Amino acid sequence: MKQFFSALLCISLLCLANLLPVTVYAAAPISFEILAERTHKPTLFTQGLLVDGDHFYESSGLYNQSLLVTYPIAEPAGTWAKISAPFTKKQPVPARYFAEVLALLGDKLYLLTWQEQTLLIYDKTTLNYQKSLSYKGEGWGLTTDGKQLIRSDGSDTLYFHTADDFTVTKTLKITDEGKAVAQLNELEFVEGFIWANIWHQDRILKIDPATGKVLGEMDLSGVKQKLQLNNSEQVLNGIAWDEKRNAFWITGKNWPKMFLLRIRP
Ligand SMILES: [Ca+2]
């Protein structure tokens, strides 16, 4: 009987946990419009996404299947041509690494690994491996302000690293109205601000890189609902600034689509 009541209590607590509200941010909502959508290979367990010129660069995670790919932003005509379009280039990542996000600085692509404490560096044009650097802690997100590399590790802290040897030069706590914002994941630095998505949330936050304060948030739950996903790990994860289109491309892990979003003034 005792076990029965213990089990009942556990079930009640689980139900209660489900009813509790998710973290509510105080930051002002940022409104946007969907300018376009395109196909995204659902085989990609998206960790990092960026735009360079007319191409996407994307990293895909998991052990034994991590890879780095590049493909044109413009799609061929016809549904089947879109679905079957080959990658422009594809570079498998050694099986012992779980690839995370990537950043582009100069002619180099910097790819973080999740728990392997290794930063892998590739040539942008050929996707050939060049060298690796080590760091302490986990790798979740990475972007650049044009000088330094900025890393997230799933906590509420961002780490600024030098690009040449990946030394930490400063850390920054991210807060929203004084409250810590944890689980920071994919990052994108755009025109003086850091944009970050939060793991398992349909939100992208706009962050002041000087103070770490959250300035606003984009709610992408409506965009994600359009996809009718059935796996809880198919989370939003991928923010790429498209300078030419003055808009963000966003996608997620194993999503079949990518969306082009423009912030409303
Ligand atoms: Ca990005």
Residues whose N, C-alpha, C, O or C-beta is under 5 A from the ligand:
A	BS01	CA	L49 L50 L187 E188 I239 A240
